[in-house]
Amino acid sequence: MWQMIRAERAALVVPLLITVGCASAGVDSATRYDQTDLPRPPVMLVYDFAVDPEDVLIDQFGAAFSDEEPSRGERSARGREVARSLSLQIVEKLNAAGIPARRASITT
């Protein structure tokens, strides 16, 4: 009986394997890159990084000197301050490398 079930399974699986094994695969390129230089933008805008106040750790003198947990508002303000400082440094380094850049504002 088991031989009969195996033979039936083999009869179903073998044609499937042959069909799948003989299937051809192809890749079509939708766009081609001709390696021409793209025009540079007139200026690069650098936005501040988004910072979650829960990710901000305020520890100026070590945990032994602080009895209270900083408020969410304090952590949020410190996160914005760090994000602003980072974006200003990125702008400064881009300008020094000859890439015109400026810090983006809320309206840009």
C-alpha positions in Angstrom: 0.0 0.0 0.0 2.8 2.4 0.9 4.5 1.7 -2.4 1.3 2.6 -4.2 1.1 6.0 -2.4 4.8 6.7 -3.2 4.3 5.8 -6.8 1.3 8.2 -7.1 3.2 11.0 -5.4 6.2 10.4 -7.7 3.8 10.5 -10.7 2.6 13.9 -9.6 5.9 15.4 -8.4 8.2 14.4 -11.3 6.3 16.3 -14.0 6.1 19.3 -11.7 9.9 19.2 -11.1 10.6 18.9 -14.8 8.3 21.8 -15.6 9.8 24.0 -12.9 13.4 23.0 -13.8 12.9 23.9 -17.4 11.3 27.2 -16.8 13.3 30.1 -18.2 14.1 33.2 -16.2 14.6 36.6 -17.8 15.5 40.1 -16.6 14.4 43.1 -18.6 16.0 46.4 -18.0 13.4 49.2 -17.7 15.8 52.1 -17.8 19.4 52.4 -19.0 22.0 54.7 -17.5 24.3 56.2 -20.1 26.7 57.5 -17.4 26.4 61.1 -18.3 26.9 63.5 -15.4 23.7 64.8 -13.8 23.4 68.5 -13.2 24.2 69.7 -9.8 21.4 71.2 -7.7 22.0 74.9 -7.0 22.0 74.4 -3.3 21.7 71.4 -1.0 19.1 71.7 1.8 20.0 70.1 5.1 17.0 69.3 7.4 17.3 68.7 11.1 17.1 65.1 12.2 13.9 64.0 13.9 14.6 63.1 17.5 12.3 61.3 19.8 12.4 62.7 23.3 12.4 59.2 24.7 15.8 58.6 23.0 17.4 61.7 24.6 19.6 61.0 27.7 20.4 64.0 29.8 23.2 63.1 32.2 25.5 66.1 32.9 27.3 64.9 36.0 26.4 61.3 36.4 23.4 59.5 37.9 24.8 59.9 41.4 24.3 63.7 41.2 20.7 63.7 39.8 17.7 62.7 41.9 15.0 63.6 39.4 14.3 62.5 35.9 14.4 65.2 33.2 11.0 66.2 31.9 9.8 65.2 28.4 9.9 68.9 27.5 13.5 69.2 28.6 14.5 66.1 26.7 12.6 67.4 23.6 14.4 70.8 23.8 17.8 69.1 24.2 17.1 66.8 21.2 16.1 69.8 19.0 19.3 71.6 20.1 21.5 68.6 19.2 19.7 68.1 15.9 20.1 71.8 15.0 23.8 71.7 15.9 24.4 68.6 13.8 22.7 70.0 10.7 24.7 73.2 11.1 27.9 71.2 11.2 26.9 69.2 8.1 26.2 72.5 6.2 29.5 73.9 7.3 31.4 70.7 6.1 29.5 70.7 2.8 30.3 74.3 2.1 34.0 73.7 3.0 34.0 70.9 0.4 32.7 73.2 -2.3 29.1 72.0 -2.2 26.6 74.9 -1.7 24.4 74.0 1.2 22.2 75.7 3.8 20.1 74.6 6.7 16.5 74.1 5.7 13.7 75.8 7.6 10.2 74.8 8.3 8.9 76.6 5.2 11.4 75.0 2.7 
